[in-house]
Amino acid sequence: MENHRESSQGHRRWQDRFAAAETKGLVRDADFTTLSGVQVDPVYGPPEGEAPEDIGWPGEFPFTRGLYATGYRGRPWTIRQFAGFGNAVQTNERYKMILKRGGGGLSVAFDMPTLMGRDSDDALALGEVGHCGVAIDSAADMETLFADIPLGEVTTSMTISGPAVPAFCMYLVAAERQGVDITTLNGTLQTDIFKEYIAQKEWLFAPEPHLRLIGDLMEYTSGNIPAYKPLSVSGYHIREAGSTAAQELAYTLADGFGYVELGLSRGMDVDVFAPGLSFFFDSHIDFFEEIAKFRAARRIWARWLRDEYGAKTDKAQWLRFHTQTAGVSLTAQQPTNNVVRTAVEALAAVLGGTNSLHTNALDETLALPSDQSAEVALRTQQVLMEETGVVNVADPLGGSYYVEALTDRLEAEAEAIFDKIREMGEFGRERDASGAVEHSIGPITSGLLRGIEDGWFMSEIAEAAFQYQVALEKGEKRVVGVNCHTESLAGDLEILRVSHEVEVEQVRALGARKAARDGVAVDAALAKMVAAAKGSDNLIEPMLAAVRVEATMGEICDALRDVWGVYREPARF
């Protein structure tokens, strides 16, 4: 009788939330029937009288089944295609193509000099300008990048961490020059420096100065741009480096806990700043494991935010995430097979409840996507959204014995890793009179910093990558076109090539821009920024002032390198 009552009450709670959403006009007026015309319910759960699954219902804690009672009936995921190559003019044209063909948001890929805080005319940038993303040297480039794209209406994600704050300031200035009220902007900045030390290796300074910048950014956006998300905690690069699904899940959420501790250490209200944290996951080729990973991520995050960090509101407990299909799963052999891989990975992300999605192009293992392959990648999402019926029912695999078992297993593995990170954070630290360990920011942050310093994360990922490679070479893991079914009639692909002239023109334009600006104003603005960096003032406003007078990415980052030095990873054998 008790089980019957719990099941009925849970369903009634969901019905009330769904009805409230309908009253507010938050449920789309669309056809929610099967291809055969069968009407389907918005959600399915245990029949009345049977024991309810211990997973809740969509829209309620712990959000295993999704953040919203309406699922994708309320709002489908955002199609957010990652793009950037050559110069700002070329990438602007690609963005307009994506938006014209139905993309719902933009995601900026920067070239390597920009990602490392270097100008295009820096000696270290030679041969790299515009090749793995777009070259952005100053606010003028950012203005061109978004020319004729209303930043007050289009959400924009920027994948950059080391020099994320200068890039953010250039984005704000580009919006100002469009006449946009920057307090209304909505978008996401990656900013996640922990994953750089763990996996991607694109940092500028030691961890502490980066955390200073991130804390300043969190304070600034929380107080001035409430809809903007200053941190996209990234597991994508951790997985691409070779981690397992459980490692991606645990390391990413632990990084997120570290940023929560950073906000709390600054006296910020978790219910105010936590909604500004978002996540970025990889969707790999093991279909059910990936679905379970996304569901476990929501559940773990909600529980930790409530129980460990005191978040009281649903929004502060929500894990909102963007997904990108697995670049590492793409093969140079028989590259047209990559369309299938991407579709399967995208479907896993959708069934796992992603909030936005990027689908990789078939030729990305060889070069930047061509216009045609970028269109196929976009159409992959649109076929899933418009033709397959996956938007009709919230968490359609909820209650599956297999999916629920995988979800529980990944959650347990992640919790074991969190215990290890806590243990690392306590090692060698002083304790107070009560025996408690003292942490400058928080216990998870201390463990993350110790794991980075000791190379623990890197060695764990390296071991996982090695084990997979051994299985691949033995044929225990099979990849079509690589170690099985290798015969093919496919010919060579035409790929996108970035001309050397792009670099020549970018360097010329940058030189002209530097010559035409007010050098005295630039020097004065940089000096004020350096003074703030040496003290404790929030750095965002001084950096904005420097960007407004066209100080460059390299000049800003070099000035901070002079204050904080550079970080070099210790050699390990």
Order of alpha helices (4+ residues) and beta strands (2+ residues): alpha-beta-alpha-beta-alpha-alpha-beta-alpha-beta-alpha-beta-alpha-alpha-alpha-beta-alpha-alpha-beta-alpha-beta-alpha-alpha-alpha-alpha-alpha-alpha-alpha-alpha
